[in-house]
């Protein structure tokens, strides 16, 4: 593709001398560091997109994709910022593949391209970049983490200065973006002070390599889709690019679902590192041996097992259950129940499945799970590309913009590795070395 980018933009220049003169003039008005950066970046890309069977050819699709990569690398949130940047840096527009002797794409050209482009084509580009980085030994599937980040839609309801009543009601769906949905996300990282906020928009579910900090697969859904509902789909799609066999799967409490554990173990022969979600249950006091403690502070005794609904539970009862002379120290309401076995009873589920058999208190689990912070670091870099709040107003464009942001991160990493730089996570570091 690089040779294509070098020639397509000057199809109307008749001589090589004229081309060199134009490039020299354009170079004078372009940042040298930025030009060297995008020259290195696009030199590492090699992709083609399907053409329409009939109709006006228009701007090359590859050039449009490269323009959006520029947008994400520069952190532009608006397409107008991209247009001004390319107008003032024509050499970079030439590197993208545009004919700088003619007008560059308009706002509506970019908007239409995002709406009409098949997201599957961008997924293929992303998969190809992941495959190249895998062959270079940069990414693998030894430790993978799955997380989602909210992407707010371009609606007035998301404006914090809007004081409209019931703006986060399901019955008050934004008319500006019919594809978005009502979602909720954590507004605080403090475990003892958890706060939640509602928003209208989407979710970008990203499978991240927890060693390199690079994305392996991405899926955009409406904001109301639960994280656990798409986990199996994401793992299956990522496995088609690089094998997930014997992987260590890391995720937060939102993925604490039995089916995910079973999928990781049975399908991919891996291990799951997911904290238990209490789901409103209260933790009971227990002794080191596992016996629960009653309200009177006494250790309860085992009293057989019960099996129901595919689960086995250990029954514990009062130590004075058959005593004729003893009395409950706290005068429990169940003590004088008129039955032979008096006192209170408790049940404890015996871990018979993989989910409950995991020892989450051991050092191995804690150290492995600590690698999940790489997912949060990557989501932070993802938001810095201008994806925290969208300027488009439809689901197709939102999905394409999200995928393009992940493609830009992979493209920067590939360019850094091929150029011998170790700063494959940061655009700024690669630009300094260009």
Buried (B, 14 or more C-beta within 10 A) or exposed (E): BBEBBBEBBBEEBEEEEEBEEBBEEBBEEBBEEBBBBBBBBBBBBBBEBEEEEEEEEEBBBBBBBBBBBBBBBBEBBEBEBBBEBBEEBBBBBBBBBBBBEEEBBEEEBBBBBBBEBEBEBBBBBBBBBBEBBBEEEBBBBBBBBBBBBBBBBBBEBBEEEEEEEEBBEEEBBBEBBEBBBBBEBEEEEEEEEEEEEBBBBBBBBBBBBBBBBBBBBBBBBBBBBEBBEBBBEBBBBBBEBBEBEEBBBBBBEBBBBEEBBBBBBEBBEBBBBBBEBEEEEEEEEBEEEEBBBBEBEBEBBEBEEEEEEEEEBBBBBBBBBEEEEBEBEEEBEEBEEEEEEBBBBBEBEBEEBBBEEBEEEEEEBEEBBEBBEBBBEBBEBBBEBBBBBBBBBBBBBBBBBBBBBBBBBBBBBBBBBBBEBEBBBBBEBBBEBB
